Structure formats: C-alpha cells, structure tokens
C-alpha cells in the first residue's frame, strides 16, 4: 500500500476529486550519481509562494520556473488507482486526451522522457481539470533527478491532501509514472523501484522540478522500470540543473 492510498481517509473532506495515482513510501538514499555540469537557463522560484498564487508563475516564457522542496513520488500500473481510489491495477488517467483535455495520452505512459515524448505524472487537481489544481492538465515539467520530461495527466489523492494543508498551496507534490502500461508480474520490484527514487516525505519534499521548461534540457532516455521487472532508472543530482 502506498502513501497516496493511506492518505485516502485524510482527503475525505477535500473538495478535490479522487483519481488514479499511487506513490512511493519513505525515501531511500539515492546511489551516487554523475555530477551535472553547466548552468541551467532557469530562474529559481520559492517553493512557498503566497497562498493567493495557486501555481508557480513562469518568470520567462523561454526558461520556465524551477521549484525546490518538491515531494517527488512514483506510481505504476500495479498501484495506480482506477475509477475509484480503492481499485488498482490499471493505466487509467483522470485527464485523457480523448476527453478533450490538453494532454497527450489516453492512458498512463512511460514515454522516453523527451520533450516530445513525455511521461505521465499526477498531482492535485479537481475532476474538471480547472479547480484546485497544483498544475493544470497538460503542464510539462522537467525532473533533474532522472533528466526526463513529464506531462500532467492524472490526479493524486495524497498530492491533494498536501496541497490543501495549511498554509494552503505551499507544499508541492508530483507523483511520477514509471513502468509499462500493463501489470507487473513482480509488484514488489516495482514498489522497490518507486521507493528508491522518492525524494522527501509529505510536506517535507527534497526534490526539484522545472515547470514549463524549454525543450533544450538534456534527456536520459534509459527506461525507468522494464517489462522484465528490472529497475533501470539512472539518477542525477536531484537539485542541480544540467
């Protein structure tokens, strides 16, 4: 059981809908990673914006906005919630392209992680894709930890709990998809991979994301979790812009 699912009771009073997502449990130390070089063309933003600003503001349309102290978790087919939070084992997403949302997929996908082939991620947002959103559907982010691009296409129950915790709209949480869009024959291996890449804890995030990034960041297209149940993710310094 993931943290996102344990948080269901806490979310009961929330105006946010319950959608499909999972999440890693307590973080484990990351293995040593190669140091990133160069200065990233990004203006850093505070991870604690005023409560009236529900989303980070893009400082420059060509550079994006970097946010620190983000709680980064992971989910996959086996711990994804389907039409209801208690139902698992699916690739259902809350904001499929076929329903008119400005997303790229109709199901959760681990793409190669390039700008044009982003991976699904989930966060706080209402069923309509407009209210109570940490990030709007279709928002791209870049994650230095794995040097990949992701696109917001799904809801996350625990992210909603974090987002409305007082002071509201201050605790960022991104739940990132990994693995094939089919059931893993070794759910334990998937959970272990998710846990190994988790950064921080609820309302105590230690990761960084870049919101509305340019397409020019370096990308590592190595698969995160394979159909053979192997965690092959390559990690980099999580708070260093390449």
N, C-alpha and C positions, 0 to 999 in steps of 0.2 A: 504494500500500500504506500502510495507516495504522499508527500506533504500536501499536495493540492487536494487529494481526496480526504485527508484528515481534516482539512480546513472547511469541509462542506458545512458542518454544523455552525461554524462561525459566520458563514456567508448567508445564512438563512434570512437574516434581517436586511440584507443588502438589496438595493434596487437593481443591481446588475443581474443579468440572466446567468444561468449555469450552462456552460458549453463544454465542448470536448477539449480536454487537455490533461496532461499529467505533469509530474515534476520529480526531480531528484530529491533525495533526502539529504542529510547533513553532508557538507562538503568534505572531500578528502584532499590532502595536499596534491598539487599538480606535480608531475615529473618535471625535471629540469628541461627547459625549452631553449632553442636557439634565440639569441638576443636579436631584437628588431633593430634596424638601423634607419637613419634618416628622420626628418621631421615631417610629421603628417600635416597636411594643409587644412587643419581643423581648428576652429575656435572652441575652447573648452567652456562648458556651461556648468553652473552649480547644480548638484543633484537635489537641492532643496529649494525649488522656485517658490514664489508666493503662491498661496492657496488659490488665488483667483486665476492662475495660469495653469490649466489642467494639462498642458502639453508643452514640451520644450520649444522655444522659439528658434527658428533657423536664423543664425547670425548672418549667413551669406549663402545665397541660393546655390553657389558653386562649391561650397565647402562642407555644409552640413553642421550638425551640432553634436559634440561629444558629451556624454553624461557619465559621470563616475558614480560609484557606490550603488551600482545596479545589482540586484539579486538575480543571478542567472541560473536557471534550472533547465532540465531537459525532459522530454517525454517521447514515447514512440507508440507503435501500434498496440502493444500489449497493455499499456497503462493509459491509453487515450480514452477519454470519456466520450460516449456516443450521443444519442439523443437526450439521455439523462445522465447525471453525474455518476450514478451507481452502475451504469452499463459500460463495459470496457471491451477491448479487442475490436478496434475499428480504425479506419482512417478518415472518419467524418470530421469536417471542419465547420465552424459556425458561419463563415462568410465565403461561400463558394462563388466562383466567377459566374457560374450558370444562373445564380440568383440575382445577378445584377450588381454585385459588389465589385469594387475596382481592384480585384485581386487577380492572380494568375492561374490558380488551380481550382479544381472541384473536389479535391481530396488532399490530405496532408502528404507532402512530398519532401524527401531529401534530395534536392537537386544537387548540382555540382558545387553550388555556392558562389557562382559568379554573379555579377550584377544582372545579367540577362537570364540566369537560371538559379534564382534564389530558393532558399529552403523555407518551409513554413515555420512561423512562430506564433505563439499565443500570448495574450495579455489581457488586461481588464478592458471590457467594453460591453455595452448593452446589446440586446438582441437585434436592435435596429441598426447597429453599426455606427451610431451617431452620438449616443448619450453615454455619459460616464466613462468615456474612453481614455485610457492611458495613451494609446496611439490609435489612430484611425485605421480601419482595414485598408490594405494596400500600401501602408507605410513600410519603406525599406529601412533596414538597419545594417550596419557592418559590425561584426564582433571580432575584435583583435585577438581574443583567446584562440580562435580557430581560423582566423583570416578568411571568413566567409560572409556573404550577404544573405540576409533573411528577409522575408516579407510577412507582414501581419495578416493572418487569415483565420485566426481561431480565438476562442475565449479561454480564459484560465480562471478557475474558481479562486485559487489562492491568491492570484495576482489581484483579483477584485477585492479580496479582504485587505491586502496590503495597501491598495490604492485609496480605500476609504477610511483607513485607520488614521485617527487624529495625531498630528495635523494632516488633514486630507491632502491628497495629491502631492505627496512628498517622497513616498517610498516606491521607487521604480522596481519592476519585476518583469523580466522577459523569460518565457518558457519556450525553449527551442526544440524543434523536432529533430529526431535522428532515426536512422534505420529505414528499411524497406517499408512499403505501404501494404505489407502483409504480416501475418502473425509470426513472431519469432518462436522457434521451437525450443529456445532456451531463454525464457523471460528473465532468469537470474542474471545472465550475461548482459542483457540489455539494461537492467537496473543498475548493475555494477558500472557499466559504461556511463550511464546518466550521472550516477553519483560522483564518479571520478572527475567530471567536468563541471560540477556545480560550484558556483562562486558565492560564498556568503551564507546567510540564513535569513529568514523572514524579517524584513525591516532592518537588516544589517548586511546589505549587499556589498560585495567587494569587487565587482566586475565593472567593465566599461563597454558602452555601445556608442556607435555614431549614428545619429538619426538623419535621414535624408542625405546619405553620403554621396559623394561623387562616384562615378564608375571606375575610377582610376586606382583604387587601393589594390595591393597585391592579394591574390587569392590562392589558397592551397586547396586543390580540388580532391585531395585524398578523402575517400569515403569515411564517414564518422563511425558507422556500425554496419557491418556487412550482412548479407543474407546467410552467411556461414556462421553467424553469431560471434563475430570477432570485432572487438573494439579497436579500430584502426585510426582513431582521431589523432591528429598531430596538433600539439598545443604550442602556443607562443606566449610571451609575456602579456598577461591579460589587461594591463593598464598602460601599455606602450603603443602609440600609433606608429605603424610601419611607414 
